[in-house]
Amino acid sequence: MGINLPVFVVSTILPDVDFFIFVPFLGKVKGHRTITHSLFFQFVLAVIFKRFGFWSVFGGLFFHSFVDNFIGKPPGIAWLWPIKWERF
């Protein structure tokens, strides 16, 4: 039991699928760094793909969101989506 590095690396890319799925419909402010960067989404995706290693998937998703929290314009992500759309 440990971190599966290839799964971790692929998981770090997954949150940015929002750029192709939600941004065209919701715009950049509401669509990017909201739904797929939230803790709720990360937990659900880690449960769905737990056969690849829950902590590998969750860790990769969380790492991506953690880094995005400090970079970008505007900085921050919607950690608490679907409760709040507000970026922290």
C-alpha beads as a LAMMPS data file, in Angstrom:
LAMMPS data file: protein, C-alpha beads

88 atoms
87 bonds

1 atom types
1 bond types

-500.0 500.0 xlo xhi
-500.0 500.0 ylo yhi
-500.0 500.0 zlo zhi

Masses

1 110.0

Atoms # bond

1 1 1 0.000 0.000 0.000
2 1 1 1.509 3.229 -1.131
3 1 1 1.239 5.908 -3.741
4 1 1 1.043 4.693 -7.331
5 1 1 3.187 7.343 -9.025
6 1 1 1.764 7.043 -12.585
7 1 1 -1.799 7.338 -11.219
8 1 1 -0.750 10.304 -9.058
9 1 1 0.775 12.082 -12.066
10 1 1 -2.272 11.506 -14.293
11 1 1 -4.519 12.675 -11.460
12 1 1 -2.662 15.976 -11.266
13 1 1 -3.873 16.746 -14.793
14 1 1 -7.546 15.805 -14.322
15 1 1 -8.818 18.995 -12.612
16 1 1 -8.080 21.035 -15.737
17 1 1 -10.684 19.174 -17.778
18 1 1 -13.003 21.916 -16.505
19 1 1 -11.342 24.267 -18.956
20 1 1 -12.780 22.245 -21.834
21 1 1 -16.087 21.184 -20.271
22 1 1 -17.366 24.056 -18.104
23 1 1 -15.583 27.225 -19.293
24 1 1 -17.388 27.350 -22.673
25 1 1 -20.756 27.332 -20.863
26 1 1 -20.065 29.141 -17.573
27 1 1 -17.225 31.482 -18.541
28 1 1 -13.727 31.522 -17.102
29 1 1 -14.615 32.931 -13.680
30 1 1 -17.414 30.439 -12.896
31 1 1 -16.102 27.551 -14.985
32 1 1 -12.395 27.286 -14.268
33 1 1 -11.003 26.316 -10.867
34 1 1 -14.421 25.711 -9.395
35 1 1 -16.188 22.372 -9.832
36 1 1 -13.265 20.082 -10.670
37 1 1 -10.944 21.761 -8.161
38 1 1 -13.272 21.340 -5.165
39 1 1 -12.701 18.894 -2.332
40 1 1 -16.107 17.343 -3.014
41 1 1 -15.222 16.563 -6.638
42 1 1 -11.807 15.236 -5.634
43 1 1 -13.311 12.892 -3.054
44 1 1 -15.990 11.609 -5.456
45 1 1 -13.457 11.011 -8.234
46 1 1 -11.101 9.233 -5.823
47 1 1 -13.957 6.949 -4.758
48 1 1 -14.913 6.231 -8.374
49 1 1 -11.312 5.384 -9.310
50 1 1 -10.347 3.752 -5.989
51 1 1 -9.260 0.573 -7.758
52 1 1 -6.239 2.590 -8.971
53 1 1 -5.549 3.672 -5.393
54 1 1 -7.763 6.097 -3.511
55 1 1 -4.852 8.071 -2.057
56 1 1 -2.993 8.165 -5.369
57 1 1 -5.994 9.692 -7.136
58 1 1 -6.999 11.997 -4.291
59 1 1 -3.408 13.064 -3.689
60 1 1 -2.848 13.990 -7.328
61 1 1 -6.091 15.943 -7.522
62 1 1 -5.400 17.717 -4.240
63 1 1 -1.822 18.560 -5.234
64 1 1 -3.050 20.192 -8.446
65 1 1 -5.668 22.235 -6.602
66 1 1 -3.196 23.219 -3.876
67 1 1 -0.764 24.623 -6.440
68 1 1 -3.559 26.373 -8.375
69 1 1 -4.682 27.976 -5.130
70 1 1 -1.624 30.223 -5.209
71 1 1 -1.232 30.953 -8.919
72 1 1 -3.401 32.308 -11.671
73 1 1 -5.517 35.356 -12.272
74 1 1 -7.501 35.572 -10.087
75 1 1 -5.730 33.347 -7.584
76 1 1 -7.614 30.826 -5.525
77 1 1 -10.035 27.995 -6.170
78 1 1 -13.545 27.086 -5.053
79 1 1 -12.551 24.583 -2.354
80 1 1 -16.100 24.389 -0.983
81 1 1 -18.070 23.926 -4.196
82 1 1 -21.061 23.040 -4.322
83 1 1 -21.653 24.889 -1.051
84 1 1 -19.913 28.070 -2.266
85 1 1 -18.655 29.232 -5.655
86 1 1 -16.370 31.696 -3.881
87 1 1 -12.646 31.244 -4.432
88 1 1 -10.366 31.149 -1.421

Bonds

1 1 1 2
2 1 2 3
3 1 3 4
4 1 4 5
5 1 5 6
6 1 6 7
7 1 7 8
8 1 8 9
9 1 9 10
10 1 10 11
11 1 11 12
12 1 12 13
13 1 13 14
14 1 14 15
15 1 15 16
16 1 16 17
17 1 17 18
18 1 18 19
19 1 19 20
20 1 20 21
21 1 21 22
22 1 22 23
23 1 23 24
24 1 24 25
25 1 25 26
26 1 26 27
27 1 27 28
28 1 28 29
29 1 29 30
30 1 30 31
31 1 31 32
32 1 32 33
33 1 33 34
34 1 34 35
35 1 35 36
36 1 36 37
37 1 37 38
38 1 38 39
39 1 39 40
40 1 40 41
41 1 41 42
42 1 42 43
43 1 43 44
44 1 44 45
45 1 45 46
46 1 46 47
47 1 47 48
48 1 48 49
49 1 49 50
50 1 50 51
51 1 51 52
52 1 52 53
53 1 53 54
54 1 54 55
55 1 55 56
56 1 56 57
57 1 57 58
58 1 58 59
59 1 59 60
60 1 60 61
61 1 61 62
62 1 62 63
63 1 63 64
64 1 64 65
65 1 65 66
66 1 66 67
67 1 67 68
68 1 68 69
69 1 69 70
70 1 70 71
71 1 71 72
72 1 72 73
73 1 73 74
74 1 74 75
75 1 75 76
76 1 76 77
77 1 77 78
78 1 78 79
79 1 79 80
80 1 80 81
81 1 81 82
82 1 82 83
83 1 83 84
84 1 84 85
85 1 85 86
86 1 86 87
87 1 87 88
